[in-house]
Amino acid sequence: MLTVGLTGGIGAGKSEVSRLLVERGAVLIDSDRIAREVVEPGTPGLAAVVEAFGEEILAEDGSLDRPRLGALVFGDPEKLARLNAIVHPLVGARSRELEEAAPEGAVVVHDVPLLTENGLAPLYDLVIVVDASPETQLDRLVRLRGISEEDARARMAAQAGREQRREIADIVVDNDVPLDALRRRVEEVWAELVRRAQASPSE
């Protein structure tokens, strides 16, 4: 098995690269999706979040009211740390379960938006960074996602810088390119991942 950490700045096109890798046979573990799953209604995770922050963070249907929780924690480092202390271990445990369930010799891609910021690179056999210029990121966020330019710039500024991400990369995928060129690059990367997975000793 080969474990791969996949990351990139907001708007860099990480989701497209992960989709292309899955098309070629990668096992994808999406940390954002898992972070939502571990606080679904009826889970111990949601119960712990409610205990920490009160029932006002619940929507009428009993699910987590994400905008309300976000407004509560993101301006307050102490509350954000408390939330992360609940959610991050649950995400880590579920990610390990999914990794262990992957077939022998699989290429397991962990899609982790904040891999750089949280110093997670050592957890993986190698790290792929999807890279795009700030101009490209901004254009995609405004044009494709409908985010205001001010909000887009704020979100970009809150993440690690481009050079910080590139410093931890074993493989960089340039996504300032048309989709056909990106597909060709992902094909090259996939061939390299398969080669490394086959060369890894069996666990």
N, C-alpha and C positions, 0 to 999 in steps of 0.2 A: 504493500500500500504506500502511496505517496500522498502526503497531506500538503495542501497548497493554501496559503492565505491570499485572498484576492481583495484588493482595496483600490481606492481612487477618490479624488475629490468629487463633491457634488456636481453633477452635470458632466462628468468626464466620460460617462458611458459604460460604467462598470456593469450595469445590469445587462447590457447588450453583449458584453464579452462573456459574462457568466452563462447567458442563454446559448451562445455559440459553443461554449465548452460542453454544456449539457447535451447539445445536439450531437456532439462527437463522442459522448459516452461518459463524461465526468459525473460523479455523484456530488450534487450541490447541497451544501448545508448553509442556509440563509439565516444569519444571526438576527436580522431585523424581523423576519417572519417568526422565528422562535421566540423572540422577545415579546411578540404579541400573543403567541400561544400560551406562554407560561403565566399570563395574567388574564386568561379567559374566565368567564363566570364558572364558579365551582372549583377553581384551582386553589391550591394552597398559596400560590403566588399572589393571586388577587386578594385573598384573605389577609395576607401579610401587609400588602400595600394599604388596604383599608384600615388595618389596625394602626399603621404608622401615620396615615394622613386623614383619616376620618371618612365617614360615609358620603360626604359632599363631593368626593371625587368619583362617585358612581353616577351613571346615567339612569334614566327612569327604568330601563329594562334590566338593570343590575350589572350591566357591562361597565368597563372602565371608561370614564369620560376623559379621553386623552388630552383634548385641548385644555380642559380645566386643570388636570394634573400638571400639564406642561407649564401653564401660567403660574402654578403654585411653586414649582421647583426650579425652573431655569433661571430665575433671578436670584436664587438663594443657594449658594454652594453647599451649605450644610444639609439642606433638604434634598438637593440633587444627589449628594453622597449617600444619604440614607436610602433613597430610592435605588441607586445603583447597587448598594450593598444587598438589597433584596433580590433584584432582577438578575444581576450579572452571574451569581453562582448558579441560578436556575438555568440560565442560558448555557453556561458552560457545561453543566451536567447533561442537559438534553443534547447538546452538540456532541459530547463524547459518546452518548448512547447511539446516536445516528452514525457516527464514525465507526464504532465497533460493529455495527450491523452491515457495513458496506462489504461487498465481496472481496475476497483475497485478490491482491494485485490491483485494486481500484485506484483511480486518481480521484481523491476526495478534495473538493474545492470548498473552502470556507469563505463565504462572502461576508466580509467584516468592514463596514464603512469606517469605523474609528480604530482600525488596526494600528495605524501609526501613532495616533494620539494616546492610545492606551498601552503602548509598548509591547504589543502582542507578537511581533515578528518571530521571537525565539520559539513560539509554540508550533511552528510549521516547518516542514522540510524545506520549503522555499516560498518566497513571496512574489506575487505578480502585482505590479502597480499599473493601473490604467491611467494614462497621462494625457491631458489635454491642456492647451493654453488657457489662461484665465479668460481671454476674450471668447474662446469657444464655449467654455463653461457658462459664462454669462449669457451668451446668445441662446444656448439650449434651455437654460432655466427660464428666461423671459419668453422666448418664442414658443418652446414646446410645452413647458409646464405652466405657463401663465403667471409666473411669479413676478412681482414688481422688481424693477432694477435695484431699488434700495434694499429690499428684502434679500434678493439674490446675493448682492455684495456682502451683506451682513452674514449670511449663511456661509459663504465662501471664507470670509475672514475668521469665522469661528473654528474653522478646521485647520489642520496642519498645512504648512506651506508646501508648494510644489517640490522644492528641493528636499525638504524633510522626507517626503514620501519616496522620492527617487533614491535617497540614501539607503533606505532599507530594502530596496527592490533587488531581487535576483534576476527578474525578467521585467522589462518595461514594454507595455503595449501602447504605442502611440495612437491616440484616437483623434488626432486632428486630420483625419483622412476620410474619404468616401467609404461607404459600407463595404464595397467590393474589396478595397484594400485592407480594411479591418478583417474581413473574413480570411483573406490570404495570410495575414499575420497570425490570426488565431490558429489557423491550420498548422503553421510552423511551430507555434508554441505547444499545441497539442501533441505533435510528433515528439517534441522534446520531453514533455511530461510523461508520455507513454514509455519512452526510452528510459527515463529515470526510474519510473515505477517498476519496470522489468528488471532493472539493475539493483533495486533495493533488496536487501535480504528479507526472506519471509519472516513474519513476526509470529 
